[in-house]
Amino acid sequence: MKKIRPMYYDRKGKPFKGTPKDPHGTLEWAKKFEDFGYRRVGETKLFRGWVQISTVWLGLDHSYSETSLPIIFESMVFIRNPFTGDWPVSLESQRYTSEERAALGHAEFVLIYSDGWYTFKQAIKAIWDDTYWRWKIWKWQPKDKKWQELKQRTLNLLKRKSTSNGS
């Protein structure tokens, strides 16, 4: 019988040990994942908080190969959209196999995004894309009959779910 690769790993890259009731170690992973201090590898805010770089332990293997190391950390760079006020618009992300590499990747993002001109160019592109697609979806498509039907069915489904949950 083929051995199944573990899905859940601790911060050291060791798979969680399963139990007869929880063979994959899902509950052990979930307990660690609930602890925000355990998850956080690094967080840096730049330009008065408008840009945020966050690096976290995911614990769930995101690799696509059974032979590669488990990818269990992720860094993301976010910016607040000044037009909508929404948070966040993702500028860039990278995943890692070890905590050491994740910490180095975080520092690399901080170094890159500390350059105001580079950050400005990336932010303008990301904010434009985010705002454009919101405008396109909510302003153009509702005129289309099929889109209106889909939107109405979705709203009806959400109404049914909220009334069945007692909300």
HELIX and SHEET records of a PDB file:
HELIX    1   1 THR A   26  GLU A   34  1                                   9    
HELIX    2   2 PHE A   36  ARG A   39  1                                   4    
HELIX    3   3 GLU A   99  TYR A  113  1                                  15    
HELIX    4   4 GLY A  116  TRP A  135  1                                  20    
HELIX    5   5 LYS A  136  TRP A  140  3                                   5    
HELIX    6   6 GLN A  141  LYS A  143  5                                   3    
HELIX    7   7 LYS A  145  SER A  164  1                                  20    
SHEET    1   A 4 ARG A  40  LEU A  46  0                                        
SHEET    2   A 4 VAL A  51  TRP A  57 -1                                        
SHEET    3   A 4 PHE A  73  ILE A  79 -1                                        
SHEET    4   A 4 VAL A  89  TYR A  96 -1                                        
END                                                                             
